[in-house]
């Protein structure tokens, strides 16, 4: 904090639970420093304010201070006024703020996480963040999301950074909290999402880890087992037969059909009409292409034989 006088005012605001007034003070101090192009000092004021607001569970005030911080950091890195190590220090503190926050009923913490991911990904496109740091960030966000039981969003980032071990643990834990009739769907989506990115190895790991630790026998699980074996070989006709045989199981969720179609395209070069499906496929398409290494475990030799049948 700039002076003892200001620190005293902040402490008074917090002791009196005047969190909005404290937020406005942080904003005002940061704005003055910004006018003087003292970006790092301005950022430190905002992150300190966010930490204090998070410590008393003031999610709205935390959100507003972080959004303002993202704007400051964007301007500072675009103008080269902030070095990469300095930016990383801010990113670590931002992660800490998010970890302090408890999950709220209004979904503000989730909004903060989504806004932070969007901000960091934009900085990654500008090469402010290298791949290693980006993956570390994704891991932190996925871990926090998993703790808050935001399972499907956490799942996306565990897949993105290729951590089938952590995803398996997440699925096994969450499988005790859903209806028995939905457990196979939980596993199926995770396995098919890995496959839809061409990652056969990690799809196998998730399937084996899950089924080894949890006894489950349904037609959809049988489909996954046969599918993983089929994709190991150049067997497009068998793939088609599996789709037809287990059509009823796949029809339980429209997302399964979309993912199987995408897997068919990736492993057998069979192109389906383009649809604006959005969601995880767009994330994988954009970010795995930019930041992740090509998957050495894809069944590459099967791609050259899509028309042989």
C-alpha positions as CSV (number, residue, x, y, z in Angstrom):
1,X,0.0,0.0,0.0
2,X,1.2,3.5,-0.8
3,X,1.2,5.1,2.7
4,X,0.3,4.2,6.3
5,X,-2.6,6.6,6.1
6,X,-4.1,4.8,3.2
7,X,-3.5,1.4,4.9
8,X,-5.4,2.7,7.9
9,X,-8.3,3.8,5.8
10,X,-8.5,0.4,4.2
11,X,-8.4,-1.4,7.5
12,X,-11.1,0.9,8.8
13,X,-13.3,0.2,5.9
14,X,-12.9,-3.6,6.3
15,X,-13.4,-3.4,10.1
16,X,-16.7,-1.6,9.4
17,X,-17.6,-4.0,6.6
18,X,-17.6,-1.1,4.1
19,X,-16.3,-3.3,1.3
20,X,-17.6,-1.2,-1.5
21,X,-15.9,1.9,-0.2
22,X,-12.7,-0.1,0.1
23,X,-13.1,-1.3,-3.4
24,X,-13.5,2.3,-4.7
25,X,-10.4,3.4,-2.8
26,X,-8.4,0.6,-4.5
27,X,-9.7,1.6,-7.9
28,X,-8.9,5.3,-7.3
29,X,-5.4,4.6,-6.2
30,X,-4.7,2.3,-9.1
31,X,-6.2,4.9,-11.6
32,X,-3.8,7.6,-10.3
33,X,-0.8,5.3,-10.8
34,X,-2.0,4.3,-14.2
35,X,-2.1,7.9,-15.4
36,X,1.6,8.1,-14.4
37,X,2.2,4.8,-16.4
38,X,3.3,3.1,-13.2
39,X,1.7,-0.2,-14.3
40,X,3.2,-2.6,-11.9
41,X,2.4,-0.5,-8.9
42,X,-1.2,0.0,-10.1
43,X,-1.5,-3.7,-10.6
44,X,-0.2,-4.4,-7.1
45,X,-2.9,-2.1,-5.7
46,X,-5.6,-4.0,-7.5
47,X,-4.4,-7.5,-6.7
48,X,-4.0,-6.5,-3.0
49,X,-7.5,-5.2,-3.1
50,X,-8.8,-8.4,-4.7
51,X,-7.0,-10.6,-2.1
52,X,-8.5,-8.6,0.7
53,X,-12.0,-8.8,-0.8
54,X,-11.7,-12.5,-1.4
55,X,-10.6,-13.1,2.2
56,X,-14.0,-11.8,3.4
57,X,-15.9,-13.6,0.6
58,X,-16.9,-10.4,-1.2
59,X,-17.1,-12.0,-4.6
60,X,-18.6,-9.1,-6.4
61,X,-15.9,-6.7,-5.3
62,X,-13.3,-9.3,-6.1
63,X,-14.7,-9.8,-9.6
64,X,-14.7,-6.1,-10.4
65,X,-11.1,-5.5,-9.2
66,X,-9.8,-8.5,-11.1
67,X,-11.6,-7.4,-14.3
68,X,-9.9,-4.0,-14.0
69,X,-6.6,-5.7,-13.3
70,X,-6.9,-7.7,-16.5
71,X,-7.4,-4.5,-18.4
72,X,-4.3,-2.9,-16.8
73,X,-2.2,-6.0,-17.4
74,X,-3.3,-6.2,-21.0
75,X,-2.3,-2.6,-21.6
76,X,1.0,-3.0,-19.7
77,X,2.1,-6.1,-21.6
78,X,0.9,-4.7,-25.0
79,X,3.1,-1.7,-24.4
80,X,6.0,-3.8,-23.1
81,X,5.8,-2.0,-19.8
82,X,5.6,-5.2,-17.9
83,X,8.1,-8.1,-18.3
84,X,7.1,-11.8,-18.6
85,X,8.5,-12.6,-15.1
86,X,6.5,-9.7,-13.7
87,X,3.3,-10.9,-15.5
88,X,3.9,-14.4,-14.1
89,X,4.0,-13.0,-10.5
90,X,0.6,-11.4,-11.1
91,X,-0.8,-14.6,-12.6
92,X,0.3,-16.6,-9.5
93,X,-1.4,-14.0,-7.2
94,X,-4.5,-14.1,-9.4
95,X,-4.6,-17.9,-9.0
96,X,-4.2,-17.5,-5.2
97,X,-7.2,-15.1,-5.1
98,X,-9.4,-17.6,-6.9
99,X,-8.3,-20.4,-4.6
100,X,-9.2,-18.3,-1.5
101,X,-12.8,-17.8,-2.7
102,X,-15.4,-20.3,-1.6
103,X,-17.9,-21.4,-4.2
104,X,-20.9,-19.1,-4.1
105,X,-24.6,-19.7,-4.9
106,X,-24.7,-16.9,-7.4
107,X,-22.0,-18.4,-9.6
108,X,-19.7,-15.3,-9.4
109,X,-16.6,-17.4,-8.6
110,X,-17.2,-19.4,-11.7
111,X,-17.6,-16.2,-13.7
112,X,-14.2,-15.1,-12.2
113,X,-12.6,-18.3,-13.3
114,X,-14.0,-18.1,-16.8
115,X,-13.0,-14.5,-17.2
116,X,-9.5,-15.3,-15.9
117,X,-9.1,-18.2,-18.4
118,X,-10.3,-16.0,-21.2
119,X,-7.8,-13.3,-20.2
120,X,-4.9,-15.7,-19.9
121,X,-5.6,-17.4,-23.2
122,X,-5.6,-14.0,-25.0
123,X,-2.2,-13.2,-23.4
124,X,-1.0,-16.6,-24.5
125,X,-1.9,-15.8,-28.1
126,X,0.3,-12.7,-27.7
127,X,3.1,-14.9,-26.5
128,X,3.1,-13.2,-23.1
129,X,2.8,-16.7,-21.6
130,X,4.8,-19.8,-22.7
131,X,3.2,-23.3,-23.1
132,X,4.6,-24.6,-19.8
133,X,3.2,-21.7,-17.8
134,X,-0.1,-22.0,-19.6
135,X,-0.4,-25.7,-18.8
136,X,0.4,-24.9,-15.1
137,X,-2.3,-22.3,-15.1
138,X,-4.8,-24.8,-16.7
139,X,-3.9,-27.3,-14.1
140,X,-4.6,-24.9,-11.3
141,X,-7.9,-23.9,-12.8
142,X,-8.9,-27.5,-13.3
143,X,-8.0,-28.4,-9.8
144,X,-10.1,-25.5,-8.4
145,X,-13.0,-26.4,-10.6
146,X,-12.8,-30.0,-9.6
147,X,-12.9,-29.0,-5.9
148,X,-16.0,-26.9,-6.6
149,X,-17.5,-29.9,-8.4
150,X,-17.7,-28.0,-11.7
151,X,-17.0,-31.4,-13.2
152,X,-17.5,-30.9,-16.9
153,X,-15.5,-27.7,-17.1
154,X,-12.7,-29.2,-15.0
155,X,-12.8,-32.2,-17.3
156,X,-12.1,-30.0,-20.3
157,X,-8.9,-28.6,-18.9
158,X,-7.6,-32.0,-17.6
159,X,-8.0,-33.3,-21.1
160,X,-6.4,-30.2,-22.6
161,X,-3.2,-30.7,-20.6
162,X,-3.3,-34.4,-21.0
163,X,-3.7,-35.5,-17.4
164,X,-5.8,-38.7,-17.6
165,X,-4.7,-39.7,-14.1
166,X,-6.3,-36.6,-12.5
167,X,-9.3,-36.9,-14.7
168,X,-9.8,-40.5,-13.6
169,X,-9.7,-39.5,-10.0
170,X,-12.2,-36.7,-10.7
171,X,-14.6,-39.1,-12.4
172,X,-14.4,-41.8,-9.8
173,X,-15.0,-39.3,-7.0
174,X,-18.0,-37.7,-8.9
175,X,-19.4,-41.1,-9.9
176,X,-20.6,-41.5,-6.3
177,X,-22.7,-38.4,-6.5
178,X,-24.7,-39.1,-9.6
179,X,-27.5,-41.7,-10.3
180,X,-26.2,-45.2,-11.1
181,X,-27.8,-44.9,-14.5
182,X,-25.6,-41.9,-15.3
183,X,-22.2,-43.3,-14.3
184,X,-21.5,-44.8,-17.7
185,X,-22.4,-41.5,-19.4
186,X,-19.9,-39.8,-17.2
187,X,-17.1,-42.1,-18.3
188,X,-18.3,-42.2,-21.9
189,X,-18.1,-38.4,-22.4
190,X,-14.6,-38.2,-20.9
191,X,-13.3,-41.1,-23.1
192,X,-14.9,-39.8,-26.2
193,X,-13.6,-36.2,-25.5
194,X,-10.0,-37.6,-25.4
195,X,-10.6,-39.5,-28.6
196,X,-12.1,-36.5,-30.3
197,X,-8.7,-34.8,-29.8
198,X,-7.0,-37.8,-31.4
199,X,-5.6,-38.9,-28.0
200,X,-6.1,-42.6,-28.0
201,X,-3.5,-43.3,-25.3
202,X,-5.0,-41.1,-22.6
203,X,-8.5,-42.3,-23.5
204,X,-7.4,-45.8,-22.8
205,X,-5.8,-44.7,-19.5
206,X,-9.0,-43.1,-18.3
207,X,-11.1,-46.0,-19.3
208,X,-8.8,-48.6,-17.6
209,X,-8.4,-46.5,-14.4
210,X,-12.1,-46.0,-14.1
211,X,-13.3,-49.6,-14.9
212,X,-10.5,-51.1,-12.7
213,X,-11.7,-49.2,-9.7
214,X,-15.4,-49.3,-10.3
215,X,-17.4,-52.3,-11.4
216,X,-19.7,-51.3,-14.2
217,X,-21.3,-53.3,-17.0
218,X,-23.6,-51.6,-19.5
219,X,-24.0,-51.6,-23.3
220,X,-22.4,-48.1,-23.4
221,X,-19.3,-49.4,-21.5
222,X,-19.1,-52.3,-23.9
223,X,-19.2,-49.9,-26.8
224,X,-16.3,-47.9,-25.3
225,X,-14.3,-51.1,-24.8
226,X,-14.8,-52.3,-28.3
227,X,-14.2,-48.8,-29.7
228,X,-10.8,-48.4,-28.1
229,X,-9.7,-51.7,-29.5
230,X,-11.1,-50.9,-32.9
231,X,-9.2,-47.6,-33.1
232,X,-5.9,-49.4,-32.5
233,X,-6.4,-51.1,-35.9
234,X,-7.2,-50.1,-39.4
235,X,-10.8,-51.3,-39.1
236,X,-13.3,-48.8,-40.4
237,X,-15.9,-51.4,-41.3
238,X,-15.8,-52.6,-37.7
239,X,-16.1,-49.0,-36.5
240,X,-19.3,-48.6,-38.6
241,X,-20.7,-51.8,-37.2
242,X,-20.1,-50.6,-33.7
243,X,-21.9,-47.4,-34.4
244,X,-24.9,-49.3,-35.8
245,X,-25.0,-51.9,-33.1
246,X,-24.9,-49.4,-30.2
247,X,-27.0,-46.7,-31.7
248,X,-29.6,-46.9,-29.0
249,X,-26.9,-46.4,-26.3
250,X,-25.4,-43.5,-28.2
251,X,-28.8,-41.9,-28.6
252,X,-29.1,-41.5,-24.8
253,X,-27.2,-38.2,-25.2
254,X,-26.9,-36.1,-28.4
255,X,-23.3,-35.1,-27.4
256,X,-22.2,-38.7,-27.8
257,X,-23.3,-38.8,-31.4
258,X,-21.4,-35.6,-32.1
259,X,-18.2,-36.9,-30.5
260,X,-18.4,-40.2,-32.3
261,X,-18.8,-38.4,-35.6
262,X,-15.7,-36.3,-34.8
263,X,-13.7,-39.4,-33.9
264,X,-14.7,-40.9,-37.2
265,X,-13.4,-37.8,-39.0
266,X,-10.1,-37.8,-37.1
267,X,-9.3,-41.5,-37.2
268,X,-10.8,-42.4,-40.6
269,X,-10.9,-39.1,-42.5
270,X,-14.7,-39.4,-42.9
271,X,-16.0,-35.8,-43.1
272,X,-19.4,-34.9,-41.7
273,X,-21.4,-31.8,-42.6
274,X,-20.1,-28.8,-40.5
275,X,-22.3,-27.7,-37.6
276,X,-21.8,-24.9,-35.2
277,X,-21.5,-27.2,-32.2
278,X,-19.3,-24.9,-30.1
279,X,-18.2,-26.1,-26.7
280,X,-15.2,-28.2,-26.1
281,X,-14.5,-29.0,-29.7
282,X,-13.8,-25.4,-30.4
283,X,-11.5,-25.2,-27.3
284,X,-9.5,-28.2,-28.5
285,X,-9.4,-27.0,-32.1
286,X,-8.1,-23.6,-31.2
287,X,-5.9,-24.2,-28.2
288,X,-4.5,-27.6,-28.8
289,X,-3.4,-26.4,-32.2
290,X,-1.6,-23.4,-30.8
291,X,-0.2,-24.6,-27.5
292,X,-0.1,-28.4,-27.3
293,X,2.3,-30.7,-28.9
294,X,1.0,-33.0,-31.7
295,X,-0.2,-36.2,-30.2
296,X,2.2,-39.0,-30.9
297,X,-0.4,-41.6,-29.8
298,X,-3.0,-41.0,-32.5
299,X,-3.6,-43.9,-34.8
300,X,-2.0,-42.1,-37.7
301,X,-1.8,-45.0,-40.1
302,X,-5.6,-45.6,-39.9
303,X,-6.2,-42.1,-41.4
304,X,-4.8,-43.1,-44.8
305,X,-7.3,-45.9,-45.2
306,X,-10.7,-44.2,-44.7
307,X,-11.9,-45.0,-48.2
308,X,-10.6,-48.6,-48.4
309,X,-14.0,-49.9,-47.3
